[in-house]
Amino acid sequence: MKIYTRHGDGGETDLFSAGDNGMRRVAKDSLRIEAIGTVDELNSCVGVVLAAEVSDRVRGELIEIQKDLFVLGADLASPSVQPVRGASDVPRVSEARVEAFEKMMDQLSSELEPMTAFILPGGCEAAARLHVCRSVCRRAERVCVALRRMENIGEIGIKFLNRLSDLFFVMARYENAAKKVGETKWRG
């Protein structure tokens, strides 16, 4: 199977949507493609974290998050405005995963010292990489919020990204604590 199709050489790509063949062509610089691309970038950033020395507890969750991000990408690539053949087969991000993120944050936070000041991104290698994930996740959230003003993308995707960025922050703090690396407090 070839990786290239040449279908995108003119600057357009396909979304799974209403139409004769179930596809809709959109410009590669559309806000929807920007959202999908930023989620894909975030998934790659998570892969970079996994290449570092990271605790087993966080590693397992990060692998699940990568799967979630694939689901979110498919969700964003499959506008749900109109019923489409096969659209019900497209996985969608769920409230259950948002709740799982909250539960993990609560568990990890219970093992951390309370925050008394803002902290600067950094610390051990895994924590620094998790902070990059957090900032890319926030960008994905901003792009999705902008997209939602123009098109229907549902509410869960934005909530998912919002909570996920918080989870990355807590994971970064957890990794620093596990490796006994102090956090640098910001003093303005």
C-alpha positions in Angstrom: 0.0 0.0 0.0 1.4 3.4 -1.0 1.4 6.2 1.6 0.9 9.0 -0.9 -2.3 9.4 -2.9 -1.6 12.7 -4.7 -5.2 13.7 -3.9 -4.0 16.5 -1.6 -1.5 18.1 -4.1 -3.9 20.9 -4.8 -4.2 21.9 -1.2 -7.4 20.1 -0.3 -8.2 17.0 1.7 -11.2 14.8 2.5 -13.5 14.9 5.5 -16.0 12.1 6.2 -19.3 13.9 5.7 -22.5 14.1 3.8 -22.2 13.7 0.0 -22.6 11.2 -2.7 -19.5 9.2 -1.6 -19.6 10.2 2.0 -16.7 12.6 1.6 -16.4 16.4 1.6 -13.3 18.2 0.2 -11.9 21.0 2.3 -8.9 23.3 2.1 -5.9 22.1 4.1 -5.7 25.5 5.8 -9.3 25.4 7.0 -9.8 25.7 10.7 -11.2 22.2 11.0 -7.9 20.8 9.5 -5.9 23.1 11.8 -7.8 21.5 14.7 -7.2 18.0 13.5 -3.5 18.8 12.8 -3.0 20.3 16.2 -4.5 17.2 17.9 -2.2 15.1 15.7 0.8 17.2 16.9 -0.3 16.8 20.5 -0.4 13.0 19.9 3.2 13.2 18.6 4.2 15.2 21.7 2.8 12.5 23.9 4.9 10.0 21.9 8.0 12.1 22.8 7.1 11.9 26.5 6.8 8.2 26.2 10.4 8.1 24.7 11.6 9.5 28.0 12.0 7.8 31.4 8.4 8.1 32.8 6.8 6.4 35.7 4.7 3.3 34.9 1.6 4.9 36.4 1.8 7.9 34.0 3.1 5.8 31.0 0.0 3.6 31.0 -2.3 6.6 31.0 -0.3 8.3 28.3 -0.8 5.3 26.0 -4.5 5.5 26.6 -4.4 9.3 25.9 -2.8 8.6 22.5 -5.7 6.3 21.7 -8.1 9.0 22.9 -6.4 11.6 20.6 -6.9 9.3 17.6 -10.6 9.2 18.5 -10.7 13.0 18.8 -9.0 13.4 15.4 -11.6 11.0 13.9 -14.4 12.9 15.7 -13.1 16.2 14.3 -12.7 14.8 10.8 -16.3 13.5 10.8 -18.7 16.4 11.1 -21.9 15.3 12.8 -24.1 18.0 11.4 -26.0 15.7 9.0 -26.5 11.9 9.3 -24.1 10.1 7.0 -23.7 6.5 6.0 -21.3 5.0 8.5 -21.1 8.2 10.6 -22.5 6.4 13.6 -19.5 4.0 13.4 -17.1 6.9 13.9 -15.8 6.9 17.5 -16.5 10.0 19.5 -14.7 11.3 22.6 -16.7 10.7 25.8 -17.6 12.3 29.1 -16.4 9.1 30.7 -12.8 9.9 29.7 -13.1 13.4 31.0 -14.2 11.9 34.3 -11.3 9.5 34.2 -8.9 12.4 33.7 -10.4 14.1 36.8 -10.1 10.9 38.9 -6.4 10.5 37.9 -5.7 14.2 38.7 -7.2 13.7 42.1 -5.2 10.6 42.7 -1.9 12.1 41.6 -2.5 15.4 43.3 -3.2 13.7 46.6 0.5 12.5 46.5 1.9 16.0 45.8 2.7 19.0 47.9 0.1 21.7 47.6 0.9 24.4 45.2 1.7 27.7 46.9 2.8 29.7 43.8 2.8 29.4 40.0 5.6 27.1 38.8 7.7 27.5 35.7 7.6 24.6 33.1 10.5 22.3 33.4 12.2 19.9 35.8 13.1 16.4 34.8 13.0 15.5 31.2 9.5 13.8 31.3 8.0 16.7 33.2 9.4 19.2 30.7 8.0 17.2 27.9 4.6 17.0 29.6 4.6 20.8 29.9 5.0 20.9 26.1 2.0 18.6 25.8 0.1 20.9 28.1 0.8 24.0 26.0 0.1 22.2 22.7 -3.2 20.8 24.2 -4.2 24.4 25.2 -3.6 25.5 21.6 -5.7 22.6 20.3 -8.4 23.7 22.7 -8.3 27.3 21.4 -8.5 26.1 17.8 -11.5 23.9 18.6 -13.2 26.8 20.4 -12.7 29.0 17.3 -14.0 26.1 15.1 -17.1 25.7 17.2 -18.1 29.3 16.5 -18.2 28.4 12.8 -19.2 24.7 12.7 -20.8 22.1 14.9 -18.1 20.0 16.7 -20.0 19.2 19.9 -19.1 20.2 23.4 -17.2 17.1 24.7 -14.1 17.6 22.5 -13.4 21.0 24.1 -14.1 19.8 27.6 -11.9 16.8 26.9 -9.0 19.0 25.8 -9.5 21.4 28.7 -9.3 18.6 31.3 -6.5 16.9 29.4 -4.2 20.0 29.6 -4.8 20.1 33.4 -3.9 16.4 33.6 -0.6 17.0 31.7 0.2 19.7 34.3 -0.5 17.4 37.2 1.5 14.6 35.5 4.4 16.9 35.1 4.4 17.8 38.8 4.0 14.1 39.6 7.0 13.1 37.5 9.2 15.8 39.1 8.1 14.6 42.6 8.8 11.0 41.7 12.3 11.8 40.5 12.8 14.2 43.4 13.3 17.2 41.1 12.3 20.5 42.6 9.9 22.8 40.9 10.9 26.4 40.1 8.4 28.8 41.6 7.6 32.0 39.7 7.9 35.1 41.7 6.6 38.1 39.8 
